[in-house]
């Protein structure tokens, strides 16, 4: 004889689950209080000497995990820059921010600790512009980015003596790679970043920028 059979639905005892949650919470609270009471004493302060590039300073390590390290004693100022906009990075984004700030007439200061301006387009070693195919197809690239693209292509680089096509060549002449539509030696990226700032400086003549460690070709 056929009939419609409906499987029994499981019954959850919510009141038992809530009681279990309360017990587990209580155990966790007791364990936390015990750990904070019987934990070991904090370690004494230690210090690590910084690079000679940043001066004879020592960096005390924080006692707490969320502490903030600080320089003690503070290094003496070699010079003082006066600016309306300060950019603490010479990365590609930092260079773009400084150039746009200068274009508005704001006196801008940019400082970079490494020898290279440009970040991704220079110091990463194998330089290529990071552009998506969809953005290129839709022509969603900003005018400032397209101008910088042309600036990179105009840079002249020195090739090894054994190069069959001559030593001094522009990036546009040697551009060939599978990563993107424009690839170039790291020095060309750093030169283009420097030229972008130099070309924009007339809008804010008092603007300044510097790498703490000079570039190898300086």
N, C-alpha and C positions, 0 to 999 in steps of 0.2 A: 504494500500500500504506500503510495507516494504522498508526500506532504511537504510543506515548507518548514524547514528547520532553521532557526536563527541562533547563531552561536551566542553563548552567554558573554555579556560584556564584563570586563574586569572592574572590580570595585576598589577604588583607591580610598584609603583611610587618611583623609587629609589631616585630621586631628593628630594622628600618630606622627605624620611627617613634620608638622609644625613643632611638635614636642622634640623630635630628633634634632631639628635645626637649632632650637634653643639650647639643647645640651651641647651640641658641637660649638656653638658660639661661646658658651661659658667656658668650655675646655680651652678654646683658643685664647680667650681673654686672660685666663689664669696662667697659661704658658707664656704669654707676652709679658705679663707683670713679673713673672719669675725671671725671665731672661734679662729684663732691664735691671732687676735688682742685683742679680748675681753675675752680671757681665764683667769682663775684665776692665781694668782701669785704662783710660785713653793712653795711647802711645805718646811719648814726648815728641816735640817738634823736631823735624829734620829739615835740612836745606839742601838744595841742589844748585850748583853754580850754573848760571846761564851762559849762553854763547858770548864770546868776546865781542861779537858784533853789537850786542845790546848793552855793553858796558859791564863793569864789575859789580853785578848785582846778585843777590841771593833770593831764592824763591821759597819761602816757608811753606811747608805742606799743611793743609788744613787739618784740624783735629776731627772735625765732623765730615761726614760724607758729602754733605751739601754745602760745605764751606767754600769760600772763594779765595784762591791764591792771590797774593799781592807782592809787589816789588818793595823790598826793604833792604837798604835805603834806596830812595828814588834816584835814578841816574840824573846827572846834571844836564841841563838843556844846552845843546850846541847852538841853537838859534831858535827864534820864535817866528812863526808864520801867522799872519793875520788874514783871515778869510771869512767869507759868509757861508760857504758850504765846505764841509770836510768829508772826504771819502777815504775810509780806511781800508783800502783794497785796490790793488792794481790788476784785478782779474778782468775778464772781458766785460762783465757786468759793471765793475767799478769804473773802468775806462769809459764805458758808454754813459754812466751816470755823471761822471765829471764833465764829459763833453757836452751833454745836454744842459748841465747846470751853467757851464761857461757860455753856451749859446744864448742863454737868457740874460747875460750880462752880470751874473753873480760871480764874485771873486771866489775861486774854488781851489782847494788844496787837496792833493791826492798823495798818499804815502803807501808804499808797497815794500814788504820786508825782503822779498826774493829779488834776484837780479833781473827778472823778466816782467815786463808789462804784457798784459794780454791773457794770462791764465790759460784757459783751454786752448787758445790758438798759438801758444808759445811754449810754456813750461811743461806741458804734458808730453812733449818730445816728438810725437807724430801728429802734425797739425792738420786739421780738416774742419771746415765750417759745418756745424751741426744743423742741417736744414732737412726738414722732412719732404718727401716727394709730394705729399698732398698739398703742402703749403706752396711749393713751387708751381704745381699745376694750377692752383687757384690764384696764384700771384698775390698771396697774402703777406708778402714781405714788405716791411716798412721802407719808405724812401731812404731813411738814414742807414738802414742795414744794407740796402742795395748800393749806396755810395761807399760804404765801408768795404763791401765785396769788391768793388772796382779798385779801391785803394790797395787792397791786398794783392790783386793781380798786377799792379804797377810796380811792386817792390822788386828791386834788383838784388840778387843773391850771388854769392861766389861759390862756384862748384869746384870739385877737386881738379887737380891739374890733368888727370887722365881723362876728363870728360871730353868726348869726341866733338861736342858742339860748342866748345869754348867755355871759359870760366865764368864770365859775367853774363847772367841771363835773367830775364824777368820771370816772375812767377807764372805769368800767362803762357810763357814758352815751355815751361817744364811741367805744367800741371797735367798729371796723369795718375789716377789711382781709382780704386773701386769703392773707397769709403764714401766719397761724396763728389760733388761736381767741382770742388776747388780744394786741392791739397797743396801744401807748400812747406818748406823748411821752417823750423821754429823761429829762426832769426827774422824771417820775413813777417811773421805774425807780430813779433815784438816791435819791429820797425813800423808796421802799419798802425799799431796802437799809439806809438810815440808820435807819428805824423798826424793822426787824428786829433790828438790833444794840441799839437802845435798849430794845426790849421784852424782850430776853434779859438785859440787864445786871443786873437785880436778883439773878440767880443767882450773879453774880460782880461785886460792886459796884466793885471796883478796876480793872476792865477799861477800856481806852482805845482809841480809834482816831482817825485823822486823815488827811486828804489834805494833802500838802506844799503844793500850790497850792490855795487855797480855792476852793470852787465859786462860780460867777458870781452866785448869788442870796444868798450869805452876807453 
